[in-house]
Amino acid sequence: MNLDIIVFFIYLLAMLGIGLYFTRKASVSADHYLLGNRKIGAPVTAISMQSSSMSGFMFMGGPAQAFQEGWHALWYAIGDAGGSIVNLSVLGKRMRRMSQLLGALSPIEYLAKRFESTAIRVYGAAVAIIFLFAYAFAQFIAAGKALETMSGFPYELALVIGIGVIVVYTVAGGYLAVAFSGFVQGVIMLIGVSIIGIMVWPQVGGLSGLNEQLAAIDPTYLSIWGKDLIYYGQWGVILGAVLIYAIGYMGLPHVSVKHMSMEGGDTTKNAILWSAGFNQLFTFTPYILGLSAIIIMPSISDPEMVIPEMVYMLFPGIAAAILLSAIMAAIMSTCDALLMQAGTTLSRDVYSRFINKKASHKQQLLVSRLCILIGGVIGIVVAVYEPPTVFALVIFAFGVLGNTFMIPYIASVYSKNANKIGVLCAMVGGSVTNIVWEVFALQNPTGLHPFLAGLLISLIAMLIGNKFGTPPSDPILDALELAKQNKRIPKKLEKGIFEDLAPEARNISYFLETKEVQPKSNEMQQESSLDTMRRRTVGDPKDRLNLEG
């Protein structure tokens, strides 16, 4: 076995070690396994959020798109550069507070409790399970391709090895393993792509040299409309390409869960700084490497293998293996997050809600682990026999998830008028529109990107549906008001109560029953109200208001 394969297997074992290290902590309770006990700090939140959302697409799908479409592909990078800033700024603090006030352990459960609707839970869980696994399967394919290139193993064997490691450490360490491995993998991604970019840049003569050579081959490579002006005049396509990553992250359950797991609402500010810095350093380079490949390796047979082939061309074996670990880091950081969230949805929103409502912590943990394991096995089988392109599958799954959940998540922390009918209409309208746009290839005839079409329909459906539903209950409205406040929520409410009652906390109901919500200006009275609520949360469970909907 040569040195580069040894280096790569050491990397896999290191990731496996992280998962095994967190096994004991993850097994304490459902809260620890599914959300890391809501004590994830700013650096880990920010970097793991980015590494889990950017995925193998950034090393395979993105460069391939740039190789095929030219500078038009950079519209996606422009949106991506600001995506985390928008995501954390809009949802971060408020969603963190609301999720704990409602005792929600999954993003789907959060919506169901916020809008008091079982139908929202059912539809949201169905969409999340299907498309989170579809998204994960795209990463499986990317992992198999990358490992095949790095190791020389057959695609099937490489797939089993790579995904096997991911499944094992996710099953063992739960959310803590996913978050901390995501942080490590994000750092590896940034260092790896930066080194590759520094080596390739002189090869094409910098930005001016790259553009001159692209223009000599085909001037349309430089057009904002794509090679051969395929999207000429279609501003709806360009706007959708920017928005899908600029705002789409807010609709991804495996990304939104990062808000829920933060140490506190105040973590958001530092997380924004960390993620913004990471994005500006990382986001554009993979696309520019794809453009550079048009000059350096114009006859490459598989554009998705641009960066692996480029690395082997420019670096010796062991150095190439180290750098290519960045690709596996990107893939693994997304695979584990997707598997974790899909397993959470199955155990928390299906099993615990509809199959065994009295499930204990141990039963929830067991079901979560089994769901992740079974999903991983199914994913390997699908990836072996149905290998679509990574880019197409990622964009499709990303778009459907974003169009299903983004408008509801935003409404959940900003709107007092949004109700369960409006939210359900937004979810159905957004997801169905995106699917129809993709299946019937409506982008070119309509001039609208599938994500933009789904976004518009989702928003319109929300506004119409809100007129037919009943307003949220007083407990929910008061919880919303409390989550909006700029003042720090006392630690008694912010941290202590959930540990006492997890996973079925009913803290907000007691707060509302006391009717002691005071004006924002009277902080001492507010503290007294919260103290009363704190005392009553350990009272008779029969008195608790059921927010399941």
C-alpha positions as CSV (number, residue, x, y, z in Angstrom):
1,M,0.0,0.0,0.0
2,N,1.5,3.3,-1.0
3,L,2.0,6.4,1.2
4,D,-0.9,8.5,-0.1
5,I,-3.4,5.7,0.7
6,I,-2.0,5.4,4.2
7,V,-2.3,9.1,4.7
8,F,-5.9,9.0,3.7
9,F,-6.8,6.1,5.9
10,I,-5.2,7.9,8.8
11,Y,-7.6,10.8,8.1
12,L,-10.6,8.4,8.1
13,L,-9.5,6.9,11.4
14,A,-9.1,10.4,12.9
15,M,-12.7,11.2,12.0
16,L,-13.8,7.9,13.4
17,G,-11.9,8.7,16.6
18,I,-13.9,11.9,17.1
19,G,-17.2,10.0,16.9
20,L,-16.1,7.4,19.3
21,Y,-14.8,10.1,21.7
22,F,-18.2,11.7,22.0
23,T,-20.1,8.4,22.4
24,R,-20.5,8.6,26.1
25,K,-21.6,12.2,26.2
26,A,-24.0,11.7,23.3
27,S,-25.7,8.8,25.2
28,V,-26.7,10.9,28.3
29,S,-30.0,12.0,26.9
30,A,-31.9,12.7,23.7
31,D,-31.0,16.3,24.1
32,H,-27.3,15.5,24.1
33,Y,-27.5,13.1,21.2
34,L,-29.8,15.2,18.9
35,L,-28.6,18.8,19.8
36,G,-25.3,18.4,21.7
37,N,-27.1,19.6,24.9
38,R,-27.5,23.1,23.2
39,K,-24.0,24.1,24.2
40,I,-22.2,24.4,20.9
41,G,-20.0,27.6,20.8
42,A,-19.6,30.2,18.0
43,P,-16.5,28.8,16.1
44,V,-17.9,25.2,16.0
45,T,-21.4,26.5,15.1
46,A,-20.1,28.7,12.3
47,I,-17.6,26.4,10.7
48,S,-19.6,23.2,11.0
49,M,-22.6,25.1,9.5
50,Q,-20.6,26.0,6.5
51,S,-18.8,22.7,6.0
52,S,-22.1,20.8,6.3
53,S,-23.9,23.0,3.9
54,M,-21.2,23.4,1.2
55,S,-20.6,19.7,0.8
56,G,-18.8,17.8,-1.9
57,F,-20.5,20.1,-4.3
58,M,-17.9,22.7,-3.7
59,F,-15.1,20.4,-4.7
60,M,-16.9,18.5,-7.5
61,G,-20.2,20.0,-8.6
62,G,-19.2,23.7,-8.5
63,P,-15.9,23.3,-10.4
64,A,-17.7,21.1,-13.0
65,Q,-20.4,23.8,-13.5
66,A,-17.7,26.5,-14.0
67,F,-15.9,24.2,-16.4
68,Q,-19.0,23.8,-18.5
69,E,-20.7,27.2,-18.2
70,G,-17.9,29.7,-17.6
71,W,-18.2,32.7,-15.3
72,H,-22.0,32.3,-15.1
73,A,-21.3,29.7,-12.4
74,L,-20.0,32.4,-10.1
75,W,-23.5,33.7,-9.5
76,Y,-23.9,30.7,-7.2
77,A,-20.6,31.6,-5.4
78,I,-21.8,35.2,-5.0
79,G,-24.9,34.0,-3.2
80,D,-22.9,31.5,-1.2
81,A,-20.5,34.1,0.1
82,G,-23.3,35.9,2.0
83,G,-25.5,32.9,2.7
84,S,-24.3,32.3,6.3
85,I,-24.5,36.0,7.2
86,V,-28.1,36.1,6.1
87,N,-28.9,32.8,7.7
88,L,-27.5,33.6,11.1
89,S,-28.6,37.2,11.2
90,V,-32.2,36.4,10.3
91,L,-32.8,33.1,12.2
92,G,-30.0,32.6,14.6
93,K,-30.9,34.2,18.0
94,R,-34.6,34.0,17.7
95,M,-34.8,30.5,16.5
96,R,-32.4,29.4,19.2
97,R,-34.7,31.0,21.9
98,M,-38.0,29.8,20.4
99,S,-36.8,26.2,20.0
100,Q,-35.8,26.0,23.6
101,L,-38.9,27.7,24.9
102,L,-41.0,25.2,22.9
103,G,-38.9,22.2,24.0
104,A,-38.2,21.3,20.3
105,L,-35.4,18.9,19.5
106,S,-35.7,18.9,15.7
107,P,-36.4,21.6,13.1
108,I,-39.6,19.8,12.0
109,E,-40.8,19.5,15.6
110,Y,-40.0,23.2,16.1
111,L,-42.4,24.1,13.2
112,A,-45.1,21.7,14.4
113,K,-45.0,23.2,17.9
114,R,-44.6,26.8,16.8
115,F,-47.7,26.6,14.5
116,E,-49.6,24.0,16.6
117,S,-50.2,21.6,13.8
118,T,-49.7,17.9,13.3
119,A,-50.2,18.3,9.6
120,I,-47.1,20.5,9.4
121,R,-45.2,17.8,11.2
122,V,-46.4,15.0,8.9
123,Y,-45.7,16.9,5.6
124,G,-42.5,18.5,6.9
125,A,-41.2,15.1,8.0
126,A,-42.0,13.4,4.7
127,V,-40.3,16.1,2.6
128,A,-37.3,16.2,5.0
129,I,-36.8,12.5,5.1
130,I,-37.0,12.1,1.3
131,F,-34.8,15.0,0.3
132,L,-32.3,14.9,3.1
133,F,-31.6,11.3,2.1
134,A,-31.5,12.3,-1.6
135,Y,-29.0,15.1,-0.7
136,A,-27.0,12.5,1.3
137,F,-27.0,10.1,-1.6
138,A,-25.4,12.7,-3.8
139,Q,-22.7,13.1,-1.2
140,F,-22.3,9.3,-1.2
141,I,-21.7,9.4,-4.9
142,A,-19.1,12.2,-4.5
143,A,-17.4,10.2,-1.8
144,G,-17.2,7.1,-4.0
145,K,-15.8,9.0,-6.9
146,A,-13.2,10.8,-4.7
147,L,-12.1,7.7,-3.0
148,E,-11.9,5.8,-6.2
149,T,-9.5,8.4,-7.6
150,M,-7.4,8.7,-4.5
151,S,-7.0,5.0,-3.6
152,G,-7.4,3.2,-6.9
153,F,-10.0,1.0,-5.3
154,P,-13.1,0.0,-7.4
155,Y,-15.9,2.6,-7.0
156,E,-18.1,0.2,-5.0
157,L,-15.4,-0.7,-2.5
158,A,-14.3,2.9,-2.1
159,L,-18.0,3.8,-1.5
160,V,-18.4,1.2,1.3
161,I,-15.2,2.3,3.0
162,G,-15.9,6.0,3.0
163,I,-19.6,5.9,3.9
164,G,-19.0,3.1,6.4
165,V,-16.7,5.4,8.4
166,I,-19.2,8.3,8.3
167,V,-22.1,6.1,9.4
168,V,-20.1,4.6,12.3
169,Y,-19.0,7.9,13.8
170,T,-22.4,9.5,13.3
171,V,-24.2,6.6,15.0
172,A,-21.7,6.6,17.8
173,G,-21.2,10.3,18.6
174,G,-24.5,11.9,17.5
175,Y,-24.7,15.6,17.0
176,L,-21.5,16.3,19.1
177,A,-19.5,14.1,16.7
178,V,-21.1,15.8,13.7
179,A,-20.5,19.3,15.0
180,F,-16.9,18.9,16.0
181,S,-15.9,16.8,13.1
182,G,-17.5,19.4,10.9
183,F,-15.4,22.1,12.5
184,V,-12.2,20.1,11.8
185,Q,-13.2,19.3,8.3
186,G,-14.1,22.9,7.6
187,V,-10.6,24.0,8.5
188,I,-9.1,21.2,6.3
189,M,-11.3,22.3,3.4
190,L,-10.2,25.9,3.7
191,I,-6.5,25.1,4.0
192,G,-6.7,22.5,1.2
193,V,-8.5,24.6,-1.4
194,S,-6.2,27.6,-0.6
195,I,-3.1,25.7,-1.3
196,I,-4.5,24.3,-4.5
197,G,-5.5,27.7,-5.6
198,I,-2.1,29.2,-4.8
199,M,-0.4,26.6,-7.0
200,V,-2.9,26.8,-9.9
201,W,-3.1,30.6,-10.1
202,P,0.4,31.2,-11.7
203,Q,-0.3,28.4,-14.1
204,V,-3.0,30.4,-15.8
205,G,-1.4,33.9,-15.4
206,G,-3.7,35.2,-12.7
207,L,-7.2,36.5,-13.3
208,S,-6.3,38.6,-16.3
209,G,-4.4,35.7,-17.9
210,L,-7.2,33.4,-17.3
211,N,-9.8,35.7,-18.9
212,E,-7.5,36.3,-21.9
213,Q,-7.1,32.6,-22.5
214,L,-10.8,31.8,-22.0
215,A,-11.8,34.6,-24.5
216,A,-9.4,33.1,-27.0
217,I,-11.2,29.7,-26.7
218,D,-14.7,31.0,-26.6
219,P,-15.7,34.6,-25.6
220,T,-19.0,33.4,-24.2
221,Y,-17.1,31.8,-21.3
222,L,-16.8,35.4,-19.9
223,S,-20.5,36.1,-20.2
224,I,-22.9,36.4,-17.3
225,W,-25.4,34.4,-19.4
226,G,-23.2,31.3,-19.6
227,K,-21.3,29.6,-22.3
228,D,-23.0,29.9,-25.7
229,L,-25.3,32.5,-24.0
230,I,-27.6,29.7,-22.9
231,Y,-29.4,31.9,-20.4
232,Y,-29.3,35.1,-22.4
233,G,-31.8,37.7,-21.0
234,Q,-33.1,35.3,-18.3
235,W,-32.7,37.5,-15.2
236,G,-35.0,35.1,-13.3
237,V,-32.4,32.4,-13.8
238,I,-29.6,34.6,-12.5
239,L,-31.5,35.9,-9.6
240,G,-32.5,32.3,-8.6
241,A,-28.8,31.2,-8.9
242,V,-27.8,33.9,-6.4
243,L,-30.8,33.5,-4.0
244,I,-30.6,29.7,-3.8
245,Y,-27.5,30.0,-1.6
246,A,-27.9,33.5,-0.4
247,I,-31.1,32.7,1.4
248,G,-31.7,29.0,0.7
249,Y,-29.7,27.8,3.7
250,M,-32.5,29.1,5.9
251,G,-34.7,26.3,4.6
252,L,-32.3,23.4,5.1
253,P,-33.1,21.4,8.3
254,H,-29.6,20.1,8.7
255,V,-28.3,23.7,8.7
256,S,-31.2,25.3,10.6
257,V,-30.6,22.8,13.5
258,K,-27.3,24.7,14.1
259,H,-29.3,27.6,15.4
260,M,-31.1,25.3,17.9
261,S,-27.9,23.8,19.2
262,M,-26.0,27.1,19.9
263,E,-24.9,27.7,23.5
264,G,-27.2,30.8,23.6
265,G,-28.7,33.6,21.6
266,D,-25.6,35.7,22.2
267,T,-23.5,33.2,20.3
268,T,-25.0,34.4,17.1
269,K,-22.9,37.5,16.8
270,N,-19.6,35.7,17.0
271,A,-20.8,32.9,14.8
272,I,-21.6,35.5,12.0
273,L,-18.0,36.8,12.1
274,W,-16.5,33.3,12.0
275,S,-18.7,32.1,9.1
276,A,-18.4,35.4,7.1
277,G,-14.6,35.1,7.3
278,F,-14.6,31.5,6.3
279,N,-16.9,32.1,3.3
280,Q,-14.9,35.0,1.8
281,L,-11.7,32.9,2.0
282,F,-13.2,29.7,0.6
283,T,-16.3,30.2,-1.6
284,F,-14.9,31.5,-4.8
285,T,-11.8,29.4,-5.2
286,P,-13.4,26.1,-6.3
287,Y,-15.3,27.8,-9.1
288,I,-12.1,29.6,-10.3
289,L,-10.3,26.3,-10.3
290,G,-13.0,24.9,-12.6
291,L,-12.4,27.8,-15.0
292,S,-8.7,27.2,-14.8
293,A,-9.2,23.6,-15.8
294,I,-10.6,24.8,-19.1
295,I,-7.0,26.0,-19.8
296,I,-5.0,23.4,-18.0
297,M,-6.9,20.2,-18.8
298,P,-9.5,21.0,-21.5
299,S,-10.0,17.3,-22.5
300,I,-10.9,15.9,-19.0
301,S,-13.6,13.3,-19.4
302,D,-15.4,13.9,-16.1
303,P,-15.7,17.6,-15.2
304,E,-16.6,16.7,-11.6
305,M,-13.1,15.3,-11.2
306,V,-11.4,18.6,-12.1
307,I,-9.9,19.3,-8.6
308,P,-8.7,15.7,-7.9
309,E,-7.1,15.5,-11.4
310,M,-5.6,18.9,-10.9
311,V,-4.1,18.0,-7.6
312,Y,-2.5,14.8,-8.9
313,M,-1.1,16.8,-11.8
314,L,0.6,19.5,-9.6
315,F,1.5,17.7,-6.4
316,P,3.5,14.5,-5.6
317,G,1.7,11.5,-4.2
318,I,1.7,12.1,-0.4
319,A,1.1,15.8,-0.8
320,A,-1.8,15.1,-3.1
321,A,-3.3,12.7,-0.6
322,I,-3.1,15.3,2.1
323,L,-4.7,17.9,-0.1
324,L,-7.4,15.6,-1.4
325,S,-8.4,14.9,2.2
326,A,-10.1,18.3,1.9
327,I,-12.5,16.8,-0.7
328,M,-13.4,14.0,1.7
329,A,-13.7,16.5,4.5
330,A,-16.3,18.5,2.5
331,I,-18.2,15.3,1.6
332,M,-18.1,13.8,5.1
333,S,-19.1,17.0,6.9
334,T,-22.3,17.1,4.9
335,C,-23.0,13.4,4.8
336,D,-22.9,13.1,8.6
337,A,-25.1,16.2,9.1
338,L,-27.6,14.9,6.6
339,L,-27.7,11.5,8.1
340,M,-28.0,12.9,11.6
341,Q,-30.9,15.1,10.7
342,A,-32.7,12.5,8.7
343,G,-32.3,10.1,11.7
344,T,-33.5,12.8,14.1
345,T,-36.6,13.4,12.0
346,L,-37.5,9.7,11.8
347,S,-37.0,9.1,15.5
348,R,-38.3,12.4,16.9
349,D,-41.0,13.4,14.4
350,V,-42.2,9.9,13.3
351,Y,-41.4,7.3,15.9
352,S,-41.8,9.4,19.1
353,R,-44.8,11.3,17.8
354,F,-46.9,8.7,16.1
355,I,-45.6,5.2,16.9
356,N,-44.5,5.3,20.5
357,K,-45.5,8.5,22.2
358,K,-44.1,7.3,25.5
359,A,-40.7,6.5,24.2
360,S,-38.0,6.8,26.8
361,H,-34.6,8.6,26.2
362,K,-32.9,5.3,25.6
363,Q,-35.6,4.2,23.1
364,Q,-35.2,7.5,21.2
365,L,-31.5,7.2,21.1
366,L,-31.7,3.6,19.8
367,V,-34.2,4.5,17.1
368,S,-32.1,7.5,16.0
369,R,-29.0,5.3,15.7
370,L,-30.9,2.6,13.8
371,C,-32.4,5.1,11.4
372,I,-28.9,6.6,10.6
373,L,-27.5,3.1,10.2
374,I,-30.3,1.9,7.9
375,G,-30.2,5.1,5.9
376,G,-26.5,4.8,5.4
377,V,-26.8,1.2,4.1
378,I,-29.7,2.2,1.7
379,G,-27.6,5.1,0.5
380,I,-24.7,2.9,-0.4
381,V,-27.0,0.6,-2.4
382,V,-28.6,3.6,-4.2
383,A,-25.2,5.2,-4.9
384,V,-23.9,2.0,-6.4
385,Y,-26.7,1.4,-8.8
386,E,-28.0,4.9,-9.6
387,P,-25.2,7.4,-9.9
388,P,-26.6,10.7,-11.2
389,T,-24.4,13.8,-11.3
390,V,-23.6,15.4,-8.0
391,F,-24.4,18.9,-9.2
392,A,-27.9,18.0,-10.5
393,L,-28.9,16.0,-7.4
394,V,-27.6,18.5,-4.9
395,I,-29.3,21.5,-6.6
396,F,-32.6,19.6,-6.8
397,A,-32.6,18.4,-3.2
398,F,-31.3,21.8,-1.9
399,G,-34.0,23.7,-3.8
400,V,-36.9,21.5,-2.7
401,L,-35.8,21.7,1.0
402,G,-35.3,25.4,0.8
403,N,-38.6,26.1,-0.9
404,T,-40.4,23.9,1.7
405,F,-39.0,25.3,4.9
406,M,-37.5,28.7,4.4
407,I,-40.6,30.9,4.4
408,P,-42.1,29.0,7.4
409,Y,-38.9,29.3,9.4
410,I,-38.7,33.1,8.8
411,A,-42.4,33.5,9.6
412,S,-41.9,31.5,12.8
413,V,-39.7,34.1,14.4
414,Y,-41.0,37.3,12.8
415,S,-44.7,37.0,12.1
416,K,-47.6,37.1,14.6
417,N,-50.1,36.6,11.8
418,A,-48.7,33.5,10.2
419,N,-50.8,30.5,11.1
420,K,-50.8,26.8,10.4
421,I,-52.9,27.0,7.3
422,G,-50.6,29.6,5.7
423,V,-47.5,27.7,6.7
424,L,-48.8,24.4,5.3
425,C,-49.8,26.1,2.1
426,A,-46.3,27.7,1.8
427,M,-44.6,24.3,2.4
428,V,-46.8,22.5,-0.2
429,G,-46.7,25.3,-2.7
430,G,-42.9,25.8,-2.5
431,S,-41.9,22.1,-2.7
432,V,-44.4,21.1,-5.4
433,T,-43.4,24.1,-7.6
434,N,-39.7,23.3,-7.3
435,I,-40.3,19.6,-8.2
436,V,-42.5,20.5,-11.1
437,W,-40.0,23.1,-12.4
438,E,-37.2,20.4,-12.3
439,V,-39.2,17.5,-13.6
440,F,-40.7,19.3,-16.6
441,A,-37.5,21.5,-17.3
442,L,-39.4,24.7,-17.0
443,Q,-36.4,26.9,-16.3
444,N,-35.6,27.8,-20.0
445,P,-39.2,28.3,-21.2
446,T,-40.2,30.5,-18.3
447,G,-36.9,32.2,-17.6
448,L,-37.3,31.4,-13.9
449,H,-34.9,29.4,-11.8
450,P,-36.7,26.5,-10.0
451,F,-35.7,28.0,-6.6
452,L,-37.0,31.4,-7.5
453,A,-40.3,30.0,-8.8
454,G,-40.7,27.9,-5.7
455,L,-39.9,30.9,-3.5
456,L,-42.5,33.1,-5.1
457,I,-45.3,30.5,-4.9
458,S,-44.4,29.7,-1.3
459,L,-44.6,33.3,-0.3
460,I,-47.9,33.9,-2.2
461,A,-49.4,30.6,-0.7
462,M,-48.4,31.8,2.8
463,L,-50.2,35.1,2.4
464,I,-53.3,33.5,1.0
465,G,-53.4,30.7,3.5
466,N,-53.1,33.1,6.4
467,K,-56.5,34.5,5.6
468,F,-58.2,31.2,6.2
469,G,-56.5,30.0,9.3
470,T,-57.0,31.0,12.9
471,P,-54.3,33.1,14.7
472,P,-51.7,31.4,16.9
473,S,-52.7,30.8,20.5
474,D,-51.7,33.3,23.2
475,P,-49.0,31.0,24.6
476,I,-47.3,31.0,21.2
477,L,-47.6,34.7,20.7
478,D,-46.1,35.4,24.1
479,A,-43.3,33.0,23.4
480,L,-42.6,34.8,20.1
481,E,-42.5,38.2,21.9
482,L,-40.1,36.8,24.5
483,A,-37.8,35.4,21.8
484,K,-37.8,38.8,20.0
485,Q,-36.5,40.8,22.9
486,N,-33.0,42.2,22.6
487,K,-32.5,41.8,26.4
488,R,-30.8,38.7,27.5
489,I,-33.3,36.0,28.7
490,P,-32.4,35.0,32.2
491,K,-30.2,31.9,32.4
492,K,-32.8,30.2,34.5
493,L,-35.1,30.1,31.5
494,E,-32.5,30.0,28.8
495,K,-30.6,27.0,30.0
496,G,-31.8,25.4,33.2
497,I,-35.3,24.3,32.5
498,F,-34.7,22.2,29.4
499,E,-32.4,19.9,31.3
500,D,-35.1,19.2,33.9
501,L,-37.8,18.3,31.4
502,A,-36.1,17.2,28.2
503,P,-37.3,16.1,25.8
504,E,-40.9,17.2,26.5
505,A,-40.3,20.6,28.1
506,R,-43.4,22.7,28.7
507,N,-41.8,25.7,30.2
508,I,-43.5,28.3,28.1
509,S,-47.0,27.1,29.2
510,Y,-46.2,27.9,32.8
511,F,-44.9,31.2,31.9
512,L,-48.2,32.0,30.2
513,E,-50.4,30.5,32.9
514,T,-48.9,32.9,35.5
515,K,-49.9,35.8,33.3
516,E,-46.9,37.7,34.6
517,V,-45.3,38.8,31.3
518,Q,-44.3,42.4,32.0
519,P,-43.4,45.3,29.7
520,K,-39.9,45.1,28.4
521,S,-38.9,48.3,30.3
522,N,-39.6,46.6,33.7
523,E,-36.8,44.1,33.9
524,M,-37.2,43.4,37.6
525,Q,-40.8,42.4,37.2
526,Q,-39.9,40.2,34.2
527,E,-37.2,38.4,36.3
528,S,-39.9,37.7,39.0
529,S,-42.2,36.3,36.3
530,L,-39.5,34.0,35.0
531,D,-38.7,32.9,38.5
532,T,-42.3,31.9,39.0
533,M,-42.2,30.0,35.7
534,R,-39.1,28.3,36.8
535,R,-40.6,27.0,40.0
536,R,-43.8,25.8,38.3
537,T,-42.0,23.8,35.6
538,V,-41.3,21.0,38.1
539,G,-45.0,20.8,39.2
540,D,-47.8,18.4,38.2
541,P,-47.3,17.3,34.6
542,K,-51.1,17.3,34.2
543,D,-51.1,21.1,34.4
544,R,-48.8,21.5,31.5
545,L,-50.2,22.9,28.3
546,N,-49.6,20.5,25.4
547,L,-47.9,22.4,22.6
548,E,-47.7,19.4,20.3
549,G,-50.6,20.6,18.1
